[in-house]
């Protein structure tokens, strides 16, 4: 695929997974780094997220774990928690994944991620989350 085809393919995948939140990220880069926006769309979504090796929900679980472990990625966590819900994960499964992350990356990072999840769940009228 050429550059334009990769961009178009990536935009389709981005919209399927992230919806409007992903497009907002891309739009926010337009005046500062349009090339980074292109790479997010074409490479991250068009090439990587579109690979057949993992289902979208599994990719989102991996992404949530990595962003939680990194720390300081709360804006990206917000986008990907929404994406996780978009691809079929439940609020309960997301909470369980973030609880599991506490064991491996620490309580402060799991707490920060859980508070981001709470914000997303409140916006989507998914609170309270029950076990």
C-alpha positions in Angstrom: 0.0 0.0 0.0 1.1 3.5 -0.6 1.1 6.3 2.0 -2.5 7.4 1.2 -3.9 3.9 1.2 -2.2 3.1 4.6 -3.7 6.3 6.0 -7.2 5.4 4.7 -7.0 1.9 6.0 -5.7 3.1 9.4 -8.5 5.6 9.7 -11.1 2.9 9.2 -9.5 0.8 11.9 -9.1 3.8 14.2 -12.8 4.7 13.9 -13.9 1.1 14.5 -11.8 0.9 17.7 -11.6 4.4 19.1 -14.5 6.2 17.5 -14.5 9.9 18.0 -11.9 9.9 20.8 -9.2 8.6 18.4 -10.1 11.2 15.8 -9.8 13.9 18.4 -6.3 12.8 19.2 -5.4 12.9 15.5 -7.0 16.3 15.1 -5.1 17.7 18.1 -1.8 16.9 16.3 -2.7 18.6 13.0 -1.0 21.9 13.9 2.0 20.6 15.7 3.0 17.2 14.2 0.9 16.0 11.3 3.5 13.3 10.7 3.0 11.9 14.2 -0.8 11.8 13.5 -0.1 10.0 10.2 2.1 7.4 12.0 -0.5 6.8 14.7 -3.2 6.2 12.0 -1.1 4.4 9.3 1.3 2.4 11.5 -0.3 1.9 14.9 -3.8 1.3 13.6 -3.4 0.4 10.0 -0.5 -1.9 10.4 -0.5 -3.1 14.0 -4.0 -3.0 15.3 -5.3 -4.5 12.0 -3.1 -7.6 12.3 -5.1 -10.8 12.6 -3.0 -12.3 15.4 -5.1 -10.9 18.3 -8.8 -10.0 18.5 -9.4 -6.2 19.1 -10.6 -6.9 22.7 -7.3 -8.7 23.4 -5.3 -5.9 21.9 -7.1 -3.5 24.2 -6.4 -5.6 27.3 -2.7 -5.6 26.4 -2.8 -1.8 25.7 -4.5 -1.1 29.1 -1.9 -3.2 30.9 1.0 -1.4 29.2 -0.3 2.1 29.6 -1.0 1.3 33.3 2.5 0.0 33.8 4.1 3.0 32.0 2.4 5.5 34.3 1.9 9.1 33.2 -0.2 7.9 30.2 -3.6 8.8 31.7 -4.8 10.7 28.6 -4.0 7.7 26.4 -5.6 5.4 29.0 -8.8 7.4 28.7 -8.9 6.9 25.0 -8.1 3.2 25.3 -10.6 2.5 28.1 -13.3 3.9 25.8 -11.8 1.7 23.0 -11.9 -1.3 25.2 -15.6 -0.8 25.8 -16.1 -0.2 22.1 -14.6 -3.6 21.2 -16.6 -5.6 23.7 -14.8 -5.5 27.0 -17.1 -4.9 30.0 -16.5 -2.4 32.8 -16.0 -5.4 35.1 -13.4 -6.9 32.9 -11.5 -3.6 32.7 -11.6 -3.1 36.4 -10.3 -6.7 36.9 -7.5 -6.1 34.4 -6.5 -2.9 36.3 -6.7 -4.7 39.6 -4.4 -7.4 38.2 -2.0 -4.8 37.0 -1.5 -3.6 40.6 0.4 -6.8 41.4 2.9 -6.3 38.6 3.3 -2.5 38.2 2.3 -1.2 41.6 -0.7 0.2 43.5 -0.2 3.9 42.6 -0.3 3.1 38.8 -3.2 0.8 39.2 -5.1 3.4 41.2 -4.4 6.1 38.6 -5.6 3.9 35.9 -8.7 2.9 37.9 -9.6 6.6 38.4 -9.3 7.2 34.7 -11.6 4.2 34.2 -14.0 5.6 36.7 -14.2 8.9 34.8 -14.9 7.0 31.5 -17.5 4.8 33.2 -19.2 7.9 34.6 -19.3 9.5 31.2 -20.8 6.4 29.7 -23.3 5.9 32.6 -21.6 2.6 33.7 -21.3 3.3 37.4 -21.4 1.6 39.8 -19.4 -1.3 38.6 -20.3 -4.5 40.3 -18.3 -7.7 40.6 
